[in-house]
Amino acid sequence: MPDGTPLTDDDTRNLRDAFGRFATGVCLVTTMGPEGPVGFTANSFSSVSLDPPLVLWSPARASRRFGVFVAAPHYAIHVLGLDQADWIPRFARTGEGFAGLDAPLNAEGVPTLRTALARFDCAAHATHDGGDHAILVGRVLRASFRDGEPLVFSQGRYGRFEG
Ligand SMILES: Cc1cc2nc3c(=O)[nH]c(=O)nc-3n(C[C@H](O)[C@H](O)[C@H](O)COP(=O)(O)O)c2cc1C
């Protein structure tokens, strides 16, 4: 498409479908909001820097949870394992969130979920413009992981990595 041409609905569909060809993992980002624990399903996670240790993820400005995460001084990013797809709808629009889940607080008071494949406990480092999303860069205070298979997301479907 030529530079500067606004995206039509069809182009947006095309762009979404093209983005979806990039397989990712799935993360659950958690923080303590003013009204209690909040979670966000995100596949926009990326590692950024080893020294200092930095990661990023991008919440949509349209999300009801956007304000809580942009204001959060700390959050935890959980990388889901293959057997943890059932956590995804919990933290989508109409999910039950943390209800009934054991979510111990970390040293910064952020609710955490046990048994994630990897977890990055972060302090907010920078916020950048990302169009209809914001790009949140977090400084990793603590990283942990376990053995196991990752949950892979591509073209709207979840599956296993067969390398
Ligand atoms: C696998 C998966 C990955 C997602 N990744 C993102 C993401 O990186 N950024 C984002 O803003 N929304 C992402 N979403 C959508 C959000 O989790 C959320 O459902 C949506 O923003 C609605 O937000 P609201 O209920 O807070 O308004 C993803 C959803 C799924 C199922």
The ligand as an SDF file (V2000), in Angstrom:
LIG
                    3D

 31 33  0  0  0  0  0  0  0  0999 V2000
   -3.0930  -14.6580   22.8240 C   0  0  0  0  0  0  0  0  0  0  0  0
   -3.4880  -13.2320   23.0730 C   0  0  0  0  0  0  0  0  0  0  0  0
   -2.5390  -12.2470   23.0300 C   0  0  0  0  0  0  0  0  0  0  0  0
   -2.8760  -10.9030   23.2650 C   0  0  0  0  0  0  0  0  0  0  0  0
   -1.9150   -9.9540   23.2520 N   0  0  0  0  0  0  0  0  0  0  0  0
   -2.2350   -8.6760   23.4800 C   0  0  0  0  0  0  0  0  0  0  0  0
   -1.2200   -7.6790   23.5170 C   0  0  0  0  0  0  0  0  0  0  0  0
   -0.0330   -7.9490   23.3870 O   0  0  0  0  0  0  0  0  0  0  0  0
   -1.6190   -6.3950   23.7350 N   0  0  0  0  0  0  0  0  0  0  0  0
   -2.9370   -6.0580   23.9150 C   0  0  0  0  0  0  0  0  0  0  0  0
   -3.2400   -4.8850   24.0860 O   0  0  0  0  0  0  0  0  0  0  0  0
   -3.9150   -6.9890   23.9100 N   0  0  0  0  0  0  0  0  0  0  0  0
   -3.5920   -8.2760   23.7200 C   0  0  0  0  0  0  0  0  0  0  0  0
   -4.5580   -9.2320   23.7520 N   0  0  0  0  0  0  0  0  0  0  0  0
   -5.9470   -8.8240   24.0840 C   0  0  0  0  0  0  0  0  0  0  0  0
   -6.0540   -8.4990   25.5840 C   0  0  0  0  0  0  0  0  0  0  0  0
   -5.6140   -9.5840   26.3650 O   0  0  0  0  0  0  0  0  0  0  0  0
   -7.4810   -8.1150   26.0520 C   0  0  0  0  0  0  0  0  0  0  0  0
   -8.3280   -9.2120   25.9700 O   0  0  0  0  0  0  0  0  0  0  0  0
   -8.0780   -7.0270   25.2150 C   0  0  0  0  0  0  0  0  0  0  0  0
   -7.1800   -5.9540   25.1620 O   0  0  0  0  0  0  0  0  0  0  0  0
   -9.3930   -6.5270   25.8460 C   0  0  0  0  0  0  0  0  0  0  0  0
   -9.0450   -5.7290   26.9270 O   0  0  0  0  0  0  0  0  0  0  0  0
  -10.0340   -5.1710   28.0190 P   0  0  0  0  0  0  0  0  0  0  0  0
  -10.9500   -6.2710   28.4460 O   0  0  0  0  0  0  0  0  0  0  0  0
   -9.1100   -4.7700   29.1190 O   0  0  0  0  0  0  0  0  0  0  0  0
  -10.7480   -4.0070   27.4180 O   0  0  0  0  0  0  0  0  0  0  0  0
   -4.2240  -10.5540   23.5410 C   0  0  0  0  0  0  0  0  0  0  0  0
   -5.2010  -11.5630   23.5990 C   0  0  0  0  0  0  0  0  0  0  0  0
   -4.8460  -12.8860   23.3680 C   0  0  0  0  0  0  0  0  0  0  0  0
   -5.9060  -13.9430   23.4700 C   0  0  0  0  0  0  0  0  0  0  0  0
  1  2  1  0
  2  3  1  0
  2 30  2  0
  3  4  2  0
  4  5  1  0
  4 28  1  0
  5  6  2  0
  6  7  1  0
  6 13  1  0
  7  8  2  0
  7  9  1  0
  9 10  1  0
 10 11  2  0
 10 12  1  0
 12 13  2  0
 13 14  1  0
 14 15  1  0
 14 28  1  0
 15 16  1  0
 16 17  1  0
 16 18  1  0
 18 19  1  0
 18 20  1  0
 20 21  1  0
 20 22  1  0
 22 23  1  0
 23 24  1  0
 24 25  2  0
 24 26  1  0
 24 27  1  0
 28 29  2  0
 29 30  1  0
 30 31  1  0
M  END
$$$$
